[in-house]
């Protein structure tokens, strides 16, 4: 593998519970629906806000309504983040991995379903500019379908100047791993920090290239970029 593409939420930053809390808040406020564990695993994580709102609130929302609800959800999510400063840290072991990749000039970027406001928030809070070029980061700008469509990883590999088959993707979401598969990514490493998805990944043969809990043993498991 010549390059690496990181998912962000639930991969680089363990904030899945905060996104879930924000979405539960939104669904309860604007819909009579309920968020089941299956919905959270399959229909929430890795999806764009438009897709989530269409699925859980209404499939007839206008673009203006989606933009307004999306902004409300993400603002609430950032409030939850700032209320928990002790949780505002990158996944265990990740800083060392990023430093090693930088020292060895390994092409790298982030492919995330989040929006620009959150991306700016992350670059500020986590000083991601130390390791990543924000212009090469792929985020939800409304111009391509979300995961499990392959577009996000095809765009990310293109920004690295690499073929998808030359890239390794690190993902925590069911939809994200499906997207990486559809993009013909060379290797896909699953990360499951809390043991919530290991069974789902195993049942669908989604962690054959490695399953990690955090990044402390990343190079040992991936056997790449040494």
C-alpha positions, 0 to 999 in steps of 0.5 A: 500500500502506498497511501492511507485514508482515515475515516474520522468519527469513531475512528480517529475521534471516539465521538460516536456516542455524542453523534448518537445522542445528538441524533436521538435528540433530533429524531425525538424532536422532529419525528415519532420514530425510534433509533434501534441499535441496528439503525444506529449501526447500519443507517446512521454511522457513516451516512450523510446528514441528508440521508439520515434525515430522509431516513429518520425524519422524512423523505420529503424534506426540502433542501432548505429544511435539510440544511436547517436541521443539519445545522441544528444537529451539528451545532448541538453535537459540538456543544456536547463535545465542548461540554466534555473537554476530557473526551476531546482527544484523538484515539489512543496511539493515533498521534504516534501513527500520524507522526510516523506516517509524516516522518516517512512521507506516506500520503494520507488524508481523511474521508469523513461524512461530517460537514465543513463546520465540524471539519474546521472544529476538528482541525482547530481542536486537534491541530490536524494541520500538523499531519493533514492538508485540509484541502485534501480532506473529503467531507460532506459538501453535498456533491456526492452520495454518502457511504455506502456509495464508494464516491468518498473513497474514490475522491480521497484516493484521487486527491492523494494521486493514487489508485484506490487499490494502492490505499489502505482505509481505516473505518469503524462503520458498517456503511464505511467498510461497504463503501471502501469495498465498492471503491476497490480499496486495496486493504480495509482495516476495521476499528472497533474500540468498544467491541460493538461491531466485531460480530457484525463485521465478522459475519459479513467478512469485513475485517479480513485485513485486520481489526484493531481496538485502537492504534497502539498496534496499528503497524503490527496488524497492518504490516504496512508502511514500515 
